[in-house]
Amino acid sequence: MHLSTHNWMRAEPLEITLKRIKRLGFESIEISGEPLQYKPKECRPLLKQYGIKCWGAVTLTLGERNLAAKDPKQRAASVDYMKSVVNMVHELEGHEITIVPATVGKVVPDGTPEEEWKWVIAGLQEVYALAEQHGIRIALEPLNRFETYFLNRADQAVALAQAVGPKCGVCLDVFHMNIEEVDMHAAIRASKDRLVDVHVAENNRLAPGMGRIDWAALVETLNECGYKGALTMEAVAPIDRTPVSPWTNQVEQNPVDISPEQLKFIQDHGSSLLSEEYYTMLYETASKTLLPLIR
């Protein structure tokens, strides 16, 4: 296992992210699934410069992106988007693409369970076929019930992966598992044959080491299951605006240029624009907590 990270949680140049994680012992990055923003020809030299590999990418399934949409044109556009992320990962020599099938934040279905299951499988099979051509694994990620109605638990993700194809995998996120699974260790064991990616954050979605998750036990379970992939940092810090906040430096006072879509995505996840000092502290804590367990 090794440490990886997403980069959507703070709007900053990729080089700043790479410089930080290199110093703290991270080995790879799971780049935000925005191929127009993270052009491979611009990202490749930076990854090489800092000695950081592209582990893969995660789809930002926002707005009209939705494989479970009733509108066939909307589903087709979502498939095209996900294919573009596969191509980005291929150009960056990545390993996997984590896919959230339905729109993040959408909690009302468009069709019957049978219709949506069929629509999602059909769309994923198109993406899967392209990923197979490039030697890239796709990993289906369940989210908690407050972010999606479609896929919430590991057993659901495994069933969907089985319906898509023999090499279709799953991605398990410790924060979401903490909400939805009766026993997250049992869920990991039941998913081990298809486990491609693991996202890490505390029960409060802060960095590992800032909550109540037993990380030593979790890493032990992953080792038992033969998991060799990344532990991908995805701490999404809630903003404390009260007088009792322990973090006086939490919010960025001089925000960088950020698109309205990016800002909305971050805010929809209960966070806001974080200061570099506070954000770096999250990564330092994750590194101190996890590195001794996986080396």
C-alpha positions as CSV (number, residue, x, y, z in Angstrom):
1,M,0.0,0.0,0.0
2,H,1.0,3.6,-0.4
3,L,-0.4,7.1,0.3
4,S,-2.2,8.9,-2.5
5,T,-4.6,11.9,-2.5
6,H,-7.4,13.6,-4.3
7,N,-6.8,17.3,-5.2
8,W,-10.4,18.7,-5.5
9,M,-10.7,19.6,-1.8
10,R,-8.7,22.9,-2.2
11,A,-8.5,25.0,-5.3
12,E,-4.7,25.5,-5.9
13,P,-2.3,24.9,-8.7
14,L,-1.3,21.2,-9.2
15,E,2.3,22.0,-8.5
16,I,1.6,23.3,-5.0
17,T,-0.3,20.0,-4.3
18,L,2.6,17.9,-5.6
19,K,5.2,19.8,-3.7
20,R,3.3,19.3,-0.4
21,I,2.5,15.6,-0.8
22,K,6.1,14.8,-2.0
23,R,7.5,16.3,1.2
24,L,5.1,14.2,3.3
25,G,5.7,10.8,1.8
26,F,2.8,10.5,-0.6
27,E,3.6,8.6,-3.7
28,S,0.7,9.2,-6.1
29,I,-2.3,11.4,-6.8
30,E,-5.9,10.7,-7.9
31,I,-6.5,13.7,-10.1
32,S,-9.9,15.4,-10.2
33,G,-11.9,14.2,-13.2
34,E,-11.8,17.4,-15.2
35,P,-9.7,16.7,-18.4
36,L,-10.1,20.2,-19.7
37,Q,-8.7,21.6,-16.5
38,Y,-5.9,19.0,-16.0
39,K,-4.5,18.6,-19.5
40,P,-2.2,15.6,-19.6
41,K,0.5,17.5,-21.6
42,E,0.7,20.0,-18.8
43,C,0.4,17.6,-15.9
44,R,2.9,15.0,-17.1
45,P,6.0,17.2,-16.7
46,L,4.9,18.2,-13.2
47,L,4.3,14.6,-12.1
48,K,7.7,13.7,-13.4
49,Q,9.4,16.7,-11.8
50,Y,8.1,15.8,-8.3
51,G,8.3,12.0,-8.7
52,I,4.6,11.5,-8.1
53,K,2.7,8.9,-10.1
54,C,-0.9,9.3,-11.3
55,W,-2.8,6.7,-9.4
56,G,-5.9,7.6,-11.4
57,A,-8.8,10.0,-11.3
58,V,-12.2,10.4,-9.8
59,T,-15.3,11.4,-11.7
60,L,-16.8,14.7,-10.5
61,T,-20.4,13.5,-11.2
62,L,-22.0,16.9,-10.9
63,G,-24.8,18.9,-12.5
64,E,-26.1,17.1,-15.5
65,R,-23.6,14.2,-15.2
66,N,-25.7,11.2,-14.3
67,L,-25.8,7.6,-15.6
68,A,-29.1,7.1,-13.9
69,A,-30.9,10.0,-15.7
70,K,-34.2,9.4,-17.4
71,D,-33.1,11.4,-20.4
72,P,-31.1,9.2,-22.9
73,K,-29.1,12.3,-24.1
74,Q,-28.1,13.1,-20.6
75,R,-26.9,9.6,-20.0
76,A,-25.0,9.6,-23.3
77,A,-23.3,12.8,-22.4
78,S,-22.4,11.4,-19.0
79,V,-20.8,8.3,-20.7
80,D,-18.8,10.6,-23.0
81,Y,-17.6,12.6,-20.0
82,M,-16.5,9.4,-18.2
83,K,-14.7,8.2,-21.3
84,S,-12.8,11.5,-21.4
85,V,-11.6,10.8,-17.8
86,V,-10.5,7.3,-18.8
87,N,-8.5,8.8,-21.7
88,M,-7.0,11.4,-19.3
89,V,-5.9,8.6,-16.9
90,H,-4.4,6.6,-19.8
91,E,-2.4,9.6,-21.0
92,L,-1.1,10.1,-17.5
93,E,-0.2,6.4,-17.2
94,G,-2.6,5.9,-14.3
95,H,-4.0,2.7,-12.9
96,E,-7.7,3.3,-12.2
97,I,-10.8,5.6,-12.5
98,T,-13.1,5.9,-9.5
99,I,-16.7,6.3,-10.7
100,V,-19.7,7.7,-8.9
101,P,-22.5,6.6,-11.2
102,A,-25.2,9.1,-10.2
103,T,-25.1,12.9,-9.6
104,V,-23.5,13.8,-6.2
105,G,-26.1,15.5,-4.1
106,K,-29.1,14.1,-6.0
107,V,-31.3,12.2,-3.6
108,V,-34.5,11.8,-5.7
109,P,-34.6,9.1,-8.4
110,D,-35.5,9.6,-12.1
111,G,-37.0,6.2,-12.7
112,T,-37.9,2.9,-11.1
113,P,-35.1,0.9,-9.4
114,E,-35.2,-1.6,-12.3
115,E,-34.9,1.2,-15.0
116,E,-32.1,3.0,-13.3
117,W,-30.1,-0.2,-12.6
118,K,-30.4,-1.0,-16.3
119,W,-29.4,2.5,-17.5
120,V,-26.4,2.6,-15.2
121,I,-25.1,-0.8,-16.2
122,A,-25.4,0.1,-19.9
123,G,-23.5,3.3,-19.4
124,L,-20.8,1.7,-17.3
125,Q,-20.3,-1.1,-19.8
126,E,-19.4,1.5,-22.4
127,V,-16.9,3.1,-20.1
128,Y,-15.6,-0.3,-19.0
129,A,-14.9,-1.4,-22.6
130,L,-12.7,1.7,-23.2
131,A,-11.0,1.3,-19.9
132,E,-10.2,-2.4,-20.7
133,Q,-8.6,-1.3,-24.0
134,H,-6.3,1.0,-22.0
135,G,-5.6,-1.5,-19.2
136,I,-7.3,0.7,-16.6
137,R,-9.5,-0.6,-13.9
138,I,-12.8,1.2,-13.1
139,A,-13.9,1.3,-9.5
140,L,-17.5,2.0,-8.5
141,E,-17.8,4.1,-5.3
142,P,-20.7,4.0,-2.9
143,L,-21.5,7.3,-1.2
144,N,-23.6,7.9,2.0
145,R,-27.4,8.3,1.7
146,F,-27.1,12.1,2.1
147,E,-25.1,12.4,-1.1
148,T,-26.8,9.9,-3.3
149,Y,-29.8,7.5,-3.3
150,F,-28.3,5.1,-5.8
151,L,-25.2,3.4,-4.4
152,N,-24.6,3.5,-0.6
153,R,-23.0,0.2,0.5
154,A,-20.2,-2.1,-0.5
155,D,-22.5,-5.0,-1.3
156,Q,-24.4,-2.9,-3.8
157,A,-21.2,-1.8,-5.5
158,V,-20.0,-5.4,-5.8
159,A,-23.4,-6.4,-7.3
160,L,-23.2,-3.6,-9.8
161,A,-19.5,-4.4,-10.7
162,Q,-20.4,-8.0,-11.3
163,A,-23.2,-6.9,-13.7
164,V,-20.8,-4.6,-15.6
165,G,-17.9,-7.0,-16.2
166,P,-15.4,-9.4,-14.7
167,K,-12.6,-6.8,-14.1
168,C,-14.9,-4.1,-12.9
169,G,-13.9,-3.1,-9.4
170,V,-15.1,-1.1,-6.4
171,C,-13.8,1.8,-4.4
172,L,-14.5,1.9,-0.7
173,D,-14.5,5.2,1.2
174,V,-13.9,4.9,5.0
175,F,-16.0,8.1,5.7
176,H,-19.0,6.8,3.8
177,M,-18.6,3.3,5.2
178,N,-18.6,4.7,8.7
179,I,-22.1,5.9,8.0
180,E,-23.6,3.1,5.9
181,E,-21.9,-0.2,6.9
182,V,-22.8,-2.3,9.9
183,D,-19.2,-3.6,10.0
184,M,-16.8,-1.9,7.6
185,H,-14.2,-4.6,8.1
186,A,-16.7,-7.2,7.0
187,A,-17.6,-5.0,4.0
188,I,-13.9,-4.8,3.0
189,R,-13.5,-8.6,3.3
190,A,-16.6,-9.2,1.2
191,S,-15.3,-6.8,-1.5
192,K,-11.7,-8.0,-1.5
193,D,-11.8,-9.7,-4.9
194,R,-12.9,-6.4,-6.6
195,L,-11.2,-3.9,-4.4
196,V,-9.3,-1.4,-6.6
197,D,-9.2,1.8,-4.5
198,V,-9.6,3.0,-0.9
199,H,-10.4,6.6,0.1
200,V,-9.5,7.6,3.6
201,A,-10.9,10.2,5.9
202,E,-12.1,10.2,9.5
203,N,-15.7,9.6,10.8
204,N,-15.9,13.4,10.9
205,R,-14.3,13.7,7.5
206,L,-11.2,15.3,8.8
207,A,-7.8,13.8,8.2
208,P,-6.9,10.3,9.5
209,G,-5.8,10.8,13.1
210,M,-8.4,13.5,13.9
211,G,-11.4,11.2,14.7
212,R,-12.2,7.8,16.1
213,I,-11.4,5.4,13.2
214,D,-9.0,2.6,14.3
215,W,-6.6,3.0,11.4
216,A,-4.3,0.2,12.5
217,A,-7.1,-2.3,12.5
218,L,-8.3,-1.0,9.1
219,V,-4.9,-1.3,7.5
220,E,-4.6,-4.8,9.1
221,T,-7.9,-5.8,7.4
222,L,-6.7,-4.5,4.1
223,N,-3.4,-6.4,4.4
224,E,-5.4,-9.6,5.3
225,C,-7.3,-9.1,2.0
226,G,-4.2,-8.7,0.0
227,Y,-4.9,-5.1,-0.9
228,K,-1.8,-3.5,-2.6
229,G,-3.3,-0.2,-3.8
230,A,-3.5,3.3,-2.6
231,L,-4.9,4.9,0.5
232,T,-6.3,8.0,-1.1
233,M,-6.6,11.0,1.2
234,E,-10.0,12.7,0.9
235,A,-10.4,14.8,4.0
236,V,-13.2,17.4,3.5
237,A,-13.0,19.7,6.5
238,P,-16.2,21.2,7.8
239,I,-15.9,24.9,8.5
240,D,-16.3,26.0,12.1
241,R,-17.7,29.5,12.1
242,T,-18.4,29.5,15.9
243,P,-16.6,31.3,18.7
244,V,-15.3,27.9,20.0
245,S,-13.5,27.0,16.7
246,P,-10.0,25.6,17.5
247,W,-8.8,26.7,14.1
248,T,-8.4,30.4,13.7
249,N,-6.6,29.9,10.4
250,Q,-9.0,27.6,8.7
251,V,-10.6,29.8,6.0
252,E,-8.6,31.2,3.1
253,Q,-8.7,35.0,3.4
254,N,-7.3,35.6,-0.1
255,P,-9.0,33.0,-2.3
256,V,-7.4,32.0,-5.5
257,D,-9.3,32.0,-8.8
258,I,-11.9,29.2,-8.6
259,S,-14.8,28.5,-10.9
260,P,-18.3,28.7,-9.5
261,E,-18.7,25.0,-10.2
262,Q,-15.7,24.1,-8.2
263,L,-16.7,26.3,-5.3
264,K,-20.3,24.8,-5.3
265,F,-18.9,21.3,-5.3
266,I,-16.7,22.0,-2.3
267,Q,-19.5,23.8,-0.4
268,D,-21.9,21.0,-1.2
269,H,-19.6,18.7,0.6
270,G,-19.9,20.9,3.8
271,S,-16.6,22.7,3.3
272,S,-15.3,26.0,1.9
273,L,-12.1,27.5,0.8
274,L,-9.4,26.4,3.2
275,S,-6.2,28.2,4.0
276,E,-2.9,26.6,2.8
277,E,-1.7,26.4,6.4
278,Y,-4.7,24.6,7.7
279,Y,-4.9,22.3,4.6
280,T,-1.2,21.4,5.0
281,M,-1.9,20.5,8.6
282,L,-4.5,18.0,7.5
283,Y,-1.9,16.3,5.2
284,E,0.8,16.3,7.9
285,T,-1.7,14.6,10.3
286,A,-2.7,12.0,7.7
287,S,1.0,11.3,6.9
288,K,1.9,10.8,10.6
289,T,-1.1,8.6,11.2
290,L,-0.9,6.3,8.1
291,L,2.7,6.1,7.0
292,P,4.0,4.1,10.0
293,L,1.2,1.6,9.4
294,I,2.0,0.8,5.8
295,R,5.8,0.9,5.8
